[in-house]
Every structure is written in C-alpha cells, then in structure tokens.
C-alpha cells in the first residue's frame, strides 16, 4: 500500500515535467490554499486510478500488483510473489502539507478503511531449535490502517523552472 500512495504523491505533486490530465486539479504553489488543493486533487484522483492513468504511467490499482517482495530477519527469510493489493484506491487523505521553499517537503497522513493483500509465499527459518519451512497462499486483511509519509528534498533548476529533487522518504504505520 505504501508504494501505491507514493506513486500517487509523486505523480500528482511533483510529476516529471509532464502535463497533468484534465481531470486532475492543477494547484498553484503560491496559492495560500495549496495544501487543501493538493488534498482535494489526491482525493479526486481515486476514481481514475482503478483502471490506470497512462499519461502519468500510474498502473491500475484494481488490483495493484507487483511481482515480488523479500523479508529477512535474524531468524527468517520470506519471499512473496504474485502480490495483489486490493482496495488501494479506497483511501482518505487525513492531512496534507507541502512546502516548496528552502527545504522542500511533502507530508501526508492517510487512512485505508479496508484493504487486502494476497500473494504466494515461501518461508524458511529457525526459531530456537525448531526449523520452519512453509509455502502457500497468503491472504491478509487490514481495517482502519493509518499511515503517514514524509518526502524531503531540495530545489533544483531545470530549463528556468524550479523542481523538487527527492532526498529522503519516510513511512510510518
């Protein structure tokens, strides 16, 4: 889910110099209500991300898919493949703040009222003297998941225009 929200923020807030589709509200950086404008734009885009937004290279969110993820701890290695995230397009933006000047940042809190993750898993590990091995289907359901993201960067000039270059991204659940 974190990846889905990150893709949205980058595409809508920062973009890559592309023209935004007409259904996305264009917010002016010097507008005193820019935070509310961006929050509304991210909320309005939900209906369009179910299928995809080709102009911004945003994949379909119904379901949002990615090939693999790996998790390694001191006692376990797990691999998830064929990962499908359902309801990634059903979210609420709780707070949104953006600052383009000096040390630019984007900060947002959001809630997924309901979400689901399905994948194939393979697990190998050792807990005390017990060897653990497993593989099969994984299905996780989450209710009222609250998260936040903070993106920090610095300003760069390109062709006479200012852009935010990302230095750090921090997620919290």
Secondary structure, 3 states (H helix, E strand, C coil): CHHHHHHHHHHHHHCCCCCCCCCCCCCCCCCCCHHHHHHHHHHHCHHHHCCCEHHHCECCCCCEEEEEEEEECCCEEEEEEEEEEECCCCCEEEEEEEECCCCCEEEEEEEEEEEEEEEEEEEEEEECCEEEEEEEEEEEEEEEEEEEEEEEEEEEEECCEEEEEEEEEEEEC
